[in-house]
Amino acid sequence: MVLKRFTENDIEVWFKRKHRKPLVVRGARQVGKSTIIRNFASNRKLTLHEINLERHPGLAKSFNALDIREVLKEFEYISGKGKINTDANDNILFIDEIQAVPSAIKALRYFFEDYPLLPVIAAGSLLEFSLSDHSYSMPVGRIEYLYMGPMTFEEFLAAKNEHSLLELIRSYDFSYKFPDSAHQKLLKFQREYLLVGGMPEAIQAYVETDDFSEVMNVHSSIIETYRDDFAKYARGADLLRLHRIFDYVPASAGEKAKYNNIDPSEKARDLRKAMDLLEKANVISYVYHSGTSGLPLKAGKDDKVFKVYFLDIGLMNRICKVRNIPFEQLEKEEFINAGKMAEQFIQQHLLRMERANEKPEVFYWLREGRTSNAEIDFVVQLGAENVPIEVKAGKSGTLKSLHRFIWEKGLKKAIRFDLNPPSVMKVSHKVAYDRESSDIDFDLLSLPLYMVEQVSRLFPAMQ
């Protein structure tokens, strides 16, 4: 299985912490949560006592009693790895699919209180679905979180052993012209990623076979697994809403959410409840409008105005019925110039910019008027600055909304992602709104889509 190295490093930080709490690895199904934990234990030669609670629902009785000593005895016999050493760092207790026994979630606090030296990791798919059906809540203050998402484009390059290209984009600093041959290769690989996506099994299938049809088989399997999972936790109208939203979001990625577009016959309250459940389970994600008048961005958040994106661009395209496309057509600009795909790609990576132990959030800005609207695709905080981001699917495009935003907020820096090589340029423009006109001057960091993971490193280079 392809490794997610950055996540394994985050587990290392937790493992070395003197006063660590049980770690809950959160993320959608099939993003590699269980694999990365197994790899972490194997690479450090730790004994892994792994229990999958979907396979052992009978352990609910022990967890309900909250007798952790009894739970550990059960685990020793099930895992077959011998005695669990509760006072040393030479083993890890891994509770997989913890949502199958909700009382085990409550019991995490007692692992922490009764055996503080025992490293405990839990993971679960659609954890929030289980919590919504039970009175248990996460033991706040007694556990830590690690959020995982699909593999990134740079991890995709690493899986394909394109280490020279990876080193180039990780070290490039504007002191020389970006090599055109490397730029063309990276555009090709980024186009491949649009169809393969970041689900580890899909990337592994592509690396091993170089065949998009094999990738589509993986995507179809993952999609059907999600649909089957929904049926475990919802019935009737609730299940239909989940399926409807699951199909709606991929086709509407990057659009302002409007409940009437999902199902005009449903109440907005019921649809929002189902959407919130999928969002909490990391199957979809919200990008909220923020007034962006200061720091932090969250202070200006409007809970009622948001865009919706899907978990993974590869799955998104599969649900939208993008089929096996000959590479000659894949290279054509008319296929690549899909704004929704470009936005989904950037948003999916911006989420990974956040600290791994905090639920990631991304914002955007919207100005709705009677005759015209202005919208900034994303707004992020870099250092002590709010920075607007515009995403273009091709090599050109107007920046009308960006000019207005710069003018209204009095900013001096902005970022654009497109298909051009990286550059920094000074922009001067005259804007006229509401019978006012003014000259604006700002610095524009222009990066190719494939360098999104380097934005935090390169933004200070604009100074």
N, C-alpha and C positions, 0 to 999 in steps of 0.2 A: 504494500500500500504506500502511496506517495505520502511523504511526511509534511506536516505543517510546522516547520521549525520554529517560527516565532511563538506559537502557542506553547510548544514544549518548553521554551525558555521562560515563559510566564509561569508555568507550573514549577519550574526550577526555583524561581524567586519565592514562590509560596512555600515550597518544601524546605527551603533554607531558613525561613523565618522562625525566630525563636519562639514567639507566642502565636503560632498559627491556629486557625480555626478550621473546622471541616470545610472543604472546598466543594462548591457546587458548580459544575461545568454546564453552562446553559447554551443552548443553540438548537437550531432546527434539526430534525431527523436527517441522518446521512451526511452531516458535515464533518464527521470524523472524530467525534468526542471520545468514543470508547477506544478507537485505534491509537489516538495520541497518548492516552493514559497508559495503555499497554506498552507502547514504544518507550515512554518515559521510564517506566519501571524496568524494562528490559535493558535499555541503554545504560542504566545506572546499577544494574545487577541487584535490584531490589525484589524481594519476594512479594508477588502480587496476589492477594486474596480477593478474588473477583467473584461477585455474586450478582446474577441477573434476576431481579425480582419478578420479571414477567414469567420466568421459568420456575420460580419458587414462591408462588402466592401464599403457600401455607405458612411462610414466615410471618405473615400478618399477626398471628396470635402472639408470637414473641415480641414483636414491635409494639403491639397494643398494650402489653404489660409494662413497656418501657424499662425492662430489665436488660440492660446492656450486656451484663456478664453472660446472661443466657443467650442473647443474640450472638455474641462472639463464639460461644461453644457451637452453636448451629453452623455458623460460618466456617469454622475449622473443618468440620466434617464434610460440608458441601464443597468447599474449594479444594480439599485434598492436599493442601500445601503445608500441613503441619500446624503447630501451635502459633497463634497470633501473638507476637511480642508487643505488648502495649506500652513498653517503656523504652523503645529504641527506634531508630530511623532506618532499620534494615528491611522493613516491610511496609506495605501500603494496603489499606482496606479500601476496596473499590466496590461501591454499591451502584450497579448499573440498572437503568430503567426503574429508577426509584419511584416514579409516579405510579407504578403498578401496585404499590403498597403505600398509600398516603400516610399511614401512621409512621412509616420510616422517616418521612420528612420531619415530622415533629421530633422524632428520636435523635436527630442530628445534634440537637443542643445538649443532649445527655452524653453523647460521645465526647463532646468538648468538655463537659463538666466532670465526667467520671474518669476519662482517659485522655487528658490533654496532650500527652506525648505521642499518641497514636495518630499517624497521618491517615486521614479519612477523606476520600474523594467520592462524590456522588454525581451521577449524570442521569438525564432522562429526556425522552422525546415527548413533546407536547405536555410538558410538566404543568403548564398553566391550565390545561384542559382538566387535568385531574384535580387540581386545587379548586377549580370553580365548582366541582361537584361535591366537595367535602368542606367541613368546617375548619380543617387544618390550615394554618398559614405558615409561611417560611419563618423559622426561628430567628427573628431579627436580632442582630448583635451577637449571634452565636455561630454564624457561618460567614464564609467569604464566597465571592462569585468570580467566575471567569467566563467571559462571553466569547463564543466561537461563531464564525461565519464561514461561508465558502472560501476556498483557496483563492488567493489573489492572482493577478496577472504575473507578478514577479515570481510567485511560487510555481505558476504554470511554466514559466521559462526555466526555472530550476529543475522541474520534473522532466523537461525535454533536454536537459543538459546543455542549455544555451548559456553557459556561464560567462563567456566573453561579452555577450550582449547585456547580460545582467550586471556585470561589473561596470560596463559603460554607462548605463543609465543611473547606477548608484554612485558613480564618481564624477559625472559630468558637472562642470561648474561655469560654463559660458566663456572660459578663457580661450576656447578654440571653436572652430566651426564643427557642428555635429556631423559626423560622416554620413553622406547620403546613402551609401550602401547599407550601413547599419540601420538607418531610418527606414528604408524600404523593407528590410527583413523584419523589423519590429512591427511595422504596419501589418505585414502578412500574418505574423503570429497573433497580433491583437485581433485581427479579423477571425482567426481560428477560435480564439477565446470567446468571441461573441456567440459562437454556436456550441462550443464545448462547455463553456461556463466553468464554475469553480468547485463543483461537487467532486470530492476526491475520487470516487469510483469512476466518474465520467472521464476525468483527466487520466486516470490509470488506463482505462480502456483505449483512449486515444494514443497515449504514449506507446502502448504495447502493440496496437494494430494499425495506427495511422488511418483508421477507417471511421468516417462519420456515422455510418450505419450502425456500428457497434456502440457508438456514443448514444445514438438515439434509442437503442434498446435499453441502455442503462437509464436514460432519462425517463422513458416510459415506465420502467419498473419503479423508479423512485416516486413518480407522480401517482401511480396506482397505490403505492404504499401509504402515501399521505391520505388519499381518499379512503382507504381501508381504516386508517387510524381515526379519521373523523367519526366513522360509524361506531367506534368503541366508546365515544364520549358524548355523542349527540344522537337524537332521534327526531323523526318527523320534520316539522318546520325548521327547527334549529339546524338539523343536518343539511337540509336543502339550502339554507342561507350560507352555511360554510362552503358548500360546493359552488354556489353561485358566485361568491366573493373570490374563491380560489381561481375560478375561471375568468372573472372580470378583471382582476388586477393586472395580470400579464398583458392583456390587450389595452389597458388604460394606464400603463406605467408613466408617471410624470404628469398626469393630468390632475387638476384639482378634483378632489373627491366630491361627487354629487350622488346622494342616495337614490335619487330618481332615475339615474342612469343604470344603477344596479338592478333595481326592481321597483317600478312605479307603484306596484300594488302593496308593497311592504311599508311598514312604519319605519321612519328614520331611526327611532330609538332601538328597534330590534336589529336593524342592519348594523348600527354602530356597535352594539353589544357583540355581535358576531365578528365584526372587523377587529374590535379591540382584543378579542380572544386570539385571533390569528396573529395580531401584532405582538402581543405579549409572548406568544410561542415562537416569535421570530420567523414566521412563514411569510409575512409581509412587513413592511416598515413604513412609518409615517415621516414625512418631511413637513414640519409645521411652518406656517407663516410667522415671521417675527418682525416687529416694527423696527428692529436693528438700530435703535436710537442710542444705544450705549452697551456696556458690558454688564452682565453676561447676556448672550443672545436669548437665553431661556427666559429672561425677565420680560421680554417683549413678545413672548409666545402667545398665539391665539389658538386655543384648542379646537375651535370650530372651523378653521381654515387650514387645510393640509392637502398635500399630494401623497399618493400611495405608490410604493414600489414593491417589487417581488423579491423573494429570497435570493434568486440566482438567475443570471441572464440566460444561461443555457436552458434551464427549466422553463423560463419565461418564453423563449422562442419555440420550445417543443410544445408547450400548451397552446401557443398561437399557431400551431400546425406548420412551422417552418420545417421542411423536410430535407432530405439529403440533397445538397446543392453541389453540382460540379464546381471544382475549385476555380475554373475559368469564370464562372458566374459570381462566385464568392468575391473575386477580385474587382468586379465591376462596381463603380462608384454608386450606381443607383441602388444597389443592395445595401452598401455600407452607409449611405446617407440616410439613415433612419434615425431621426432625432430621439425617439423613445429609447432605442438601443444604446445610443451614446449616453443619454442621461442615466439610464439604468446602470451602465458600466461605471460611470463616475460615482454615482450615489453608493453603489455597492462597495466601492473602495474607500470613499470618504468615511463610511461607518467604521472601517478598520483603523482610522486615524486616532480614534479615541483610546483612552486607557482600557486595557483588556478587562479590568475588574469593575468597569462601570458600563451600564447599558448605554450604547452609543446613540447619539441624536444628531440629526442634521437639520438645518433650517433653510428657508427660502424667503423671498420678499415679493409681495404682490401689491400692485396699485391698480384698483379697478375704478374706471371712470365711465361716464355716460357714453362717450364716443370712442375711447381707446383705453387699452390696458397696458401696464408695464409690469414685467416680471423678470426677476433675477433667478436663475435656475437654482443656485445654492448660495448661502452665505455662511462662512465659517469664521471661527475665531483663531487667528494665528498670532501667538504672542499676546500683545495687548491691543490688537486691532481687529475690527470686523472687516472681513474681506469678501467682496462679491465675486462669484464665479459664474462665468458664462460657458456653456457647452455647445459646440458646433460639431455636427456630424461630418462636415467636409472641410475644405481648405479655405472657405470664405463664408461670410455672413455678416449681417449688420449688427451693430452694437447699440441700437437705439435705446433699449431699456437700460443698458449699462450706463450710457451717458446720462440718462435722467437720474439714475440712482446716485451716481457720482456727484451730480449737481445738487440733489436734495440733501445728501448726507455730508457733503463737503469732504469727501475722501480723496486720497491721493494715490491709491494703489488698487489694482484689480487683477484678476486671473482669468485667462481664457484657455479652454482645452479644445483642440481641433486636430487636424491631420498634418499640420505643418511642423517642421523641426523646431526645437526649443529656441526661444529668443526673449529678450527684454527690450521693450520699445517705449518711447515717450509719445503720448497721444495728446494732441491739442484739438479741441472741437468747440464749435459755438452751438449752444443749446438755446431753444426758445420754447417756453411753456407758460401758459396763462398770461400771455402778453408780456412776459419777462424774457429777456435774453441775457446770456452770460457766456463767457469763455471758460472752459474747463481744461485743466492740464493734469494728467495723471500718468503714472508708470503702469504698463501692462506686462505682466508675466504671461507669456504665451507658451504653452506646453502641449506636446502631442498627447493624445488620450493615454497612450501607454506609459506615460511618466507620472500618472496621478499619484503614485505612492511616494514620489519624491518632492511633492509640493511643499511639505513642511521644511525640508532641507533647503530647497532652492529659493523659497520666498525671501529669506533674509538676504540673499544675493542681490536683491533689487536695491539694497541700501546704497 
